[in-house]
Amino acid sequence: MTTGGTDLAIRDVTPEATRRVIEREVPGLSEAMRSTVMQKNRAVMLFRGICGIRGRTLIVNLPGTPKGVHENLAAIMDQLPEALLMVTGQYRQ
């Protein structure tokens, strides 16, 4: 999990840095965060965070505020256990 650096300011480069290290993107998680939180706060459409996989690690970009972290994590929390099982090769259907 990363926090901050996901807005539009010039210094906000977390998504670009994440793209350089991930091997595969997981766009559904980012889409779910934006979609869910945007129902309460339209400004979240400016959130540029991404999610992806490097090796057996799931990387999730979160906003830099405690409220933003909470709201975005809440949007994907139910899928994280399954995602982590898949990424680490422990998933059994």
C-alpha positions in Angstrom: 0.0 0.0 0.0 1.2 3.5 -0.9 -0.3 6.7 0.4 -0.2 10.1 -1.2 1.2 11.5 -4.5 -1.9 10.6 -6.5 -3.4 14.0 -7.2 -2.7 16.4 -10.1 0.1 18.4 -8.6 3.5 18.3 -10.4 5.1 16.6 -7.4 2.5 13.8 -7.3 4.2 11.0 -9.2 3.2 7.9 -7.3 1.2 6.4 -10.2 4.0 6.9 -12.6 6.5 5.3 -10.2 4.1 2.4 -9.6 3.8 1.8 -13.3 7.5 1.6 -13.6 7.7 -1.3 -11.1 4.6 -3.3 -11.7 4.5 -6.2 -14.1 0.7 -6.3 -14.5 -1.9 -3.7 -13.7 -5.1 -4.6 -11.8 -7.5 -1.8 -13.1 -10.6 -3.2 -11.5 -9.4 -2.3 -8.0 -8.6 1.3 -9.0 -11.9 1.6 -10.9 -13.8 0.3 -7.9 -12.2 2.8 -5.5 -13.0 5.7 -7.8 -16.5 4.6 -8.6 -17.5 3.9 -5.0 -15.9 7.0 -3.4 -17.1 9.3 -6.2 -20.7 8.6 -5.1 -19.9 10.7 -2.0 -17.1 13.0 -3.3 -17.0 13.9 -7.0 -13.4 15.3 -6.5 -12.2 11.7 -6.4 -12.3 11.7 -10.2 -9.0 13.5 -9.9 -7.5 10.6 -8.0 -4.9 9.0 -10.3 -3.9 6.0 -8.1 -3.4 2.6 -9.8 -3.1 -1.0 -8.6 -0.8 -3.7 -9.9 1.3 -6.8 -9.3 5.0 -7.2 -9.0 6.1 -10.7 -8.4 3.9 -12.0 -5.6 3.1 -8.5 -4.3 -0.1 -6.5 -4.8 0.6 -2.8 -4.9 -2.3 -0.4 -4.2 -2.0 3.4 -4.5 -4.2 5.2 -1.9 -4.8 9.0 -1.4 -2.7 10.9 1.1 -5.4 11.8 3.6 -6.6 9.4 6.4 -10.2 9.9 5.2 -9.2 9.1 1.6 -7.3 6.0 2.7 -10.3 4.7 4.7 -12.9 5.4 2.0 -10.8 3.8 -0.8 -9.7 0.8 1.2 -13.4 0.2 2.3 -14.3 0.1 -1.4 -12.0 -2.8 -2.1 -11.5 -4.5 1.2 -13.9 -7.4 0.5 -11.8 -8.4 -2.6 -8.3 -8.1 -1.0 -8.2 -11.5 0.7 -9.0 -13.3 -2.6 -6.7 -11.0 -4.6 -3.8 -11.8 -2.2 -4.4 -15.5 -2.4 -4.3 -15.3 -6.2 -1.1 -13.2 -6.3 0.7 -15.5 -3.8 -0.4 -18.7 -5.7 -2.6 -19.9 -2.8 -6.0 -19.5 -4.4 -8.1 -22.7 -4.7 -11.3 -22.6 -6.6 
